[in-house]
């Protein structure tokens, strides 16, 4: 029963994802285009009495030209050559199979489609143009030029003018396919495939072309628009994934910390050994009371004065052997007391402006009872953003 219900869903019309303004634009364009084409055709064809000034398939051409001007099926070459070549095929079938109209009609439409594929001018109304020739019994080859060719040219010109004025690109450039990559070189697509690959790079235009080649069906959308839609969807998905990430998901958990009374030499050795630039300073309950960074050591050693800075740094971190000292001896004497922390469950996206605008490079992350559980660095943030972008 569920399979039958799913089968019935295929007959349900898709929602029209355009607003009222776009619908009005299309309707007005079709009216203006057909009116202009009809009037000009009648004026130009007055010397040929009895010849219709508009062909019925032009109505379908108008839907494509004004309704979906980016479609490959609506481009000038497709409209003009699709209708004209199909009309010639239809007239040829009237001459060859005039005694069997059913056979003539079938061969005319099939032959027109084959010719349009060959000429790269697939245009659905072209099939109707071929059928019209057979059903009307048109024998005159000139009919393919006037009114069919004339109608098509005027419709295209009207479409170029109207779409341009209303902000639609027409003709719409049709991007050529990229060279296909070697077998097995294509990157996997969306969803679980990429998720399973972890750090796989994002797909490229070559990958899209490879998928289209495997799809092997005519798409009523230009490749560049399809690429733009996929890219925009990927960006929205990345933003959604970014909004679900928490600090706990990307922070460094193996965080090195020191106490207020940790000797400077010990803190300096810890930073050098582990190649880190900041150490949270915690109390006995592991609550953050400050942070010591390379900048704090530089400030403590007055490294803004360039003369013999190495000696001054060694003097700063070397313990004083006497009971009294006129220089800092422990971390608490040089640390920054104003330290910004973030909770482990805080959304990562909220910290992006903090890193970008305030000059923060390290943010301690706290958990229950404000105890230190990790540290978030700019490197952690960049790595997280890169992973989100690749998913």
C-alpha positions in Angstrom: 0.0 0.0 0.0 2.8 2.4 0.8 4.5 1.7 -2.5 1.2 2.5 -4.3 0.9 5.7 -2.3 4.4 6.6 -3.2 3.6 5.9 -6.9 0.6 8.2 -6.7 2.8 11.0 -5.3 4.6 11.2 -8.7 1.3 12.6 -10.1 1.2 15.4 -7.6 2.2 18.8 -9.1 5.3 20.4 -7.6 4.8 23.7 -5.9 5.6 26.8 -7.9 8.4 28.5 -6.1 8.0 31.9 -7.6 6.2 34.9 -6.1 3.2 36.8 -7.6 5.5 39.5 -9.1 7.4 36.9 -11.1 4.1 35.3 -12.3 2.8 38.6 -13.4 6.1 39.3 -15.2 5.8 36.0 -17.2 2.1 36.6 -18.0 2.7 40.2 -19.2 5.7 39.0 -21.2 3.8 36.3 -23.0 1.0 38.8 -23.9 3.4 41.4 -25.1 5.6 39.0 -27.0 2.7 37.3 -28.8 1.0 40.6 -29.6 4.2 42.1 -31.0 5.0 39.0 -33.0 1.5 38.7 -34.4 1.3 42.3 -35.4 4.7 42.4 -37.1 4.2 39.1 -38.8 0.8 40.3 -40.2 2.4 43.5 -41.5 5.3 41.6 -43.1 3.2 38.9 -44.6 0.4 40.9 -46.2 1.6 40.0 -49.6 0.8 36.3 -48.9 -3.0 36.0 -48.4 -4.3 32.9 -46.8 -1.1 32.2 -44.8 -1.7 32.3 -41.0 0.3 35.0 -39.3 0.9 33.0 -36.1 1.5 29.3 -35.6 0.0 27.5 -32.6 3.4 26.1 -31.3 4.5 29.6 -30.8 2.4 29.8 -27.7 4.5 27.0 -26.1 7.6 28.8 -27.3 6.4 32.0 -25.5 6.0 30.0 -22.2 9.7 29.0 -22.4 11.1 32.3 -23.6 9.3 34.4 -21.0 8.7 31.8 -18.2 12.0 30.1 -18.1 14.4 32.3 -20.1 17.5 30.6 -18.6 16.4 27.1 -19.8 18.6 25.5 -22.5 15.3 24.7 -24.3 14.4 28.4 -24.5 17.6 29.9 -26.0 17.4 31.7 -29.3 19.1 28.9 -31.3 16.7 26.4 -29.8 13.6 28.5 -30.5 14.6 29.5 -34.1 16.2 26.4 -35.4 14.0 24.0 -33.3 10.8 25.4 -34.8 12.1 25.9 -38.3 14.0 22.6 -38.7 11.0 20.7 -37.2 8.6 22.4 -39.7 10.9 21.3 -42.6 10.8 17.7 -41.3 7.0 17.9 -41.0 6.6 19.2 -44.6 9.0 16.5 -45.8 6.8 13.8 -44.2 3.7 15.3 -45.8 5.4 14.8 -49.2 6.7 11.3 -48.4 3.8 9.8 -46.4 0.9 12.0 -47.2 -1.3 9.0 -47.9 -0.8 7.7 -44.4 -1.3 10.7 -42.0 -0.9 8.7 -38.8 2.5 7.4 -40.0 3.5 10.8 -41.3 2.6 12.4 -37.9 4.6 9.9 -35.9 7.7 10.0 -38.2 7.5 13.8 -38.4 7.6 14.3 -34.6 10.3 11.6 -34.1 12.4 12.8 -36.9 12.1 16.4 -35.7 13.4 15.4 -32.3 16.3 13.5 -33.8 17.2 16.5 -35.9 17.0 18.9 -33.0 19.3 16.6 -31.0 21.7 16.6 -33.9 21.6 20.4 -34.3 21.7 21.0 -30.5 18.4 23.0 -30.7 16.0 20.8 -28.7 12.8 22.8 -28.3 9.6 21.1 -27.2 7.3 23.3 -29.4 9.4 22.1 -32.4 7.6 18.7 -32.1 4.3 20.5 -32.2 5.5 22.5 -35.3 6.3 19.2 -37.1 2.9 17.7 -36.2 1.1 20.9 -37.2 2.6 20.6 -40.7 1.3 17.1 -41.1 -2.2 17.8 -39.6 -2.6 20.9 -41.8 -1.2 19.1 -44.9 1.3 21.8 -45.6 3.2 21.1 -48.9 4.8 24.5 -49.4 8.4 24.6 -48.2 8.2 28.3 -47.9 5.8 27.9 -45.0 8.9 26.9 -42.8 10.3 30.4 -43.5 7.1 32.4 -43.3 5.5 32.3 -40.8 7.5 29.7 -38.8 11.0 31.2 -39.0 9.6 34.7 -39.0 7.5 34.0 -35.9 10.4 32.4 -34.1 12.8 35.3 -34.8 10.3 37.9 -33.8 9.5 36.0 -30.6 13.2 35.8 -29.7 13.7 39.5 -30.3 10.7 40.3 -28.1 12.1 38.0 -25.5 15.5 39.6 -25.5 13.9 43.1 -25.1 11.4 42.2 -22.4 13.6 39.9 -20.3 16.4 42.5 -20.4 14.1 45.2 -19.2 12.6 43.1 -16.4 16.0 41.9 -15.1 16.3 38.4 -16.7 19.4 37.4 -18.7 18.4 36.4 -22.2 20.1 34.8 -24.0 21.4 32.9 -21.1 25.0 31.6 -21.7 25.2 27.9 -21.6 28.4 26.8 -19.9 30.3 24.0 -21.6 31.0 20.8 -19.7 34.5 20.5 -18.2 36.8 17.8 -19.2 35.9 14.6 -17.3 38.4 13.5 -14.6 40.1 10.1 -14.7 38.0 7.1 -13.7 37.6 7.0 -10.0 38.8 10.6 -9.6 35.4 12.1 -9.0 34.7 13.3 -5.5 31.6 11.8 -3.8 28.5 13.9 -3.7 26.3 15.0 -0.8 25.0 13.5 2.4 26.4 10.5 4.0 29.0 9.8 1.2 30.9 13.0 2.0 30.3 12.7 5.7 31.9 9.3 5.7 35.0 10.7 3.9 35.6 13.2 6.7 38.2 15.5 5.3 37.4 15.0 1.6 37.7 18.1 -0.4 34.5 19.8 -1.7 33.2 18.8 -5.1 34.3 20.7 -8.1 32.7 21.7 -11.5 34.4 18.7 -13.0 32.6 16.4 -10.5 29.3 18.0 -11.4 29.9 17.4 -15.1 30.8 13.8 -14.4 27.5 13.3 -12.5 25.6 15.0 -15.3 27.2 12.7 -17.8 26.2 9.6 -15.7 22.7 11.1 -15.3 22.4 11.1 -19.1 19.1 13.0 -19.3 18.2 16.4 -20.7 17.9 18.9 -17.8 15.7 22.0 -18.2 18.2 24.1 -16.4 21.5 25.6 -17.5 24.6 24.1 -16.0 25.8 27.4 -14.4 22.5 27.9 -12.7 22.6 24.3 -11.5 26.1 24.9 -10.1 24.9 28.1 -8.4 22.0 26.4 -6.8 24.1 23.5 -5.5 26.7 26.0 -4.2 24.1 28.1 -2.4 22.5 25.0 -0.9 25.9 23.8 0.3 26.5 27.2 1.9 23.2 27.1 3.7 23.9 23.6 4.9 27.4 24.7 6.1 25.8 27.6 8.0 23.2 25.2 9.6 26.0 22.8 10.6 28.0 25.6 12.0 25.0 26.7 14.1 24.8 23.3 15.7 28.5 23.1 16.7 29.3 23.8 20.3 32.7 24.8 21.8 32.9 21.3 23.3 32.9 19.8 19.8 36.1 21.5 18.6 38.0 22.7 21.7 41.4 21.2 22.7 40.7 19.0 25.7 44.3 18.3 26.6 44.7 21.8 28.0 47.8 22.7 29.9 47.3 25.0 32.8 49.3 26.6 35.7 48.5 28.0 39.1 49.0 31.5 40.4 52.2 30.5 42.1 53.8 28.5 39.3 57.3 29.8 38.7 57.8 31.7 35.5 60.6 29.3 34.4 58.3 26.3 34.7 55.5 28.1 32.8 57.9 29.2 30.1 59.3 25.6 29.7 55.7 24.3 29.5 54.9 26.6 26.7 58.1 25.8 24.8 57.8 22.1 25.3 54.2 21.9 24.1 54.4 24.6 21.5 51.6 26.6 22.9 51.2 30.4 23.3 48.9 30.6 26.3 48.3 28.9 29.6 45.1 29.3 31.6 45.8 30.1 35.3 43.5 28.2 37.7 42.9 27.9 41.4 42.7 24.7 43.4 39.1 24.1 42.1 40.4 24.6 38.5 38.4 27.8 38.1 40.0 30.2 35.7 41.5 33.2 37.5 43.7 34.5 34.6 45.7 33.6 31.6 49.4 34.0 30.8 50.5 34.4 27.2 53.7 35.1 25.3 52.7 38.7 25.3 52.7 38.7 29.1 56.2 37.4 29.1 57.3 40.0 26.6 55.7 42.7 28.6 57.3 41.5 31.8 60.7 41.5 30.2 60.2 44.9 28.5 60.8 43.4 25.1 59.4 46.5 23.4 63.0 47.7 24.0 65.1 45.8 21.4 68.4 46.1 23.1 69.6 42.7 24.4 66.1 41.3 24.7 67.3 37.7 25.1 69.2 38.6 28.2 66.2 40.4 29.7 63.9 37.4 29.0 66.4 35.0 30.6 66.6 37.4 33.6 62.9 37.4 33.9 62.3 33.7 33.9 65.4 32.8 36.0 64.5 32.3 39.7 66.0 34.7 42.1 68.1 32.9 44.6 67.4 35.4 47.4 64.3 35.7 49.6 63.5 39.1 48.1 63.2 40.1 44.5 62.4 43.3 42.6 61.1 41.3 39.5 58.2 39.0 38.9 58.9 35.4 40.0 55.5 33.6 39.5 52.8 33.5 36.9 50.3 35.4 39.0 52.6 38.5 38.9 52.5 38.8 35.1 49.3 37.1 34.0 46.3 38.9 32.5 43.5 38.9 35.1 40.8 40.0 32.7 40.2 36.8 30.8 37.2 35.9 28.7 35.9 32.4 29.1 33.1 30.5 27.3 30.9 27.6 28.4 31.4 24.2 26.7 27.8 24.2 25.4 28.0 27.7 23.8 27.4 27.7 20.1 30.7 28.0 18.2 29.2 30.6 15.8 28.9 33.1 18.6 32.7 33.1 19.1 33.6 33.8 15.5 33.1 37.6 15.9 35.0 37.5 19.1 38.1 36.0 17.4 37.7 38.2 14.3 37.1 41.6 15.9 38.6 41.7 19.4 42.1 40.2 18.8 41.4 37.1 21.0 43.6 34.1 20.2 42.8 31.8 23.1 39.6 31.4 25.0 39.4 29.0 28.0 36.3 26.8 28.0 34.6 26.0 31.3 32.1 23.3 32.2 30.2 22.6 35.4 30.8 24.9 38.2 33.0 27.1 35.9 35.8 24.6 36.0 38.3 24.5 33.2 37.7 21.7 30.7 39.5 22.9 27.5 40.7 25.8 25.5 39.6 27.1 22.1 42.2 28.7 19.8 42.1 30.4 16.5 43.6 27.3 15.0 40.8 25.2 16.4 38.2 27.6 15.0 39.8 27.7 11.5 40.0 23.9 11.5 36.3 23.6 12.5 35.3 26.0 9.7 37.4 24.1 7.2 35.7 20.8 8.1 32.3 22.4 7.9 33.1 23.8 4.5 34.2 20.4 3.2 31.2 18.5 4.4 
